[in-house]
Amino acid sequence: MSNRIRAGEEILSYCGKCKLALAHVVVALKDNGTIGKCECKTCAAVHLYKDPDNMGKKKAKAAPKDPKIPVEQLWKTALAKAKGELKPYFMSETYKAGDIIEHPTFGKGVVELVVSDNKIQALFEHDVKMLACAR
């Protein structure tokens, strides 16, 4: 006798709507013969099969790949590498990567990237901002 699961059989699955492990009916199988979708016999919700044994376990967080470099340090480095005159920021002006700008709210910054014809990414002492330009 085969112990393969078949459509229509009753199984135990975690129901996200009921928030409990309850009786379900198998409604679809995957190509490899494992349970694909099931229907909760309590609330009639159809969803992917969720093994009730794995529902209480939290996934381990991945270790950070690179330690975060503080924005202030990145800003100081970018400012030291930037060349040229300090330009006041105006939405109507155009900028290129490496330009040093003075924003009325964010202060002194360095244009890191020209995102599009009318958008730049600038690094300021406390944050990275997207700014409008050439309008």
Secondary structure, DSSP 8 states (H G I E B T S, - for coil): ------TT-EEEEEETTTTEEEEEEEEEE-TTSSEEEEEETTT--EEE---GGGTT--------SS----HHHHHHHHHHH--S-EEE--TTS---TT-EEEETTTEEEEEEEEEETTEEEEEESS-EEEEE---
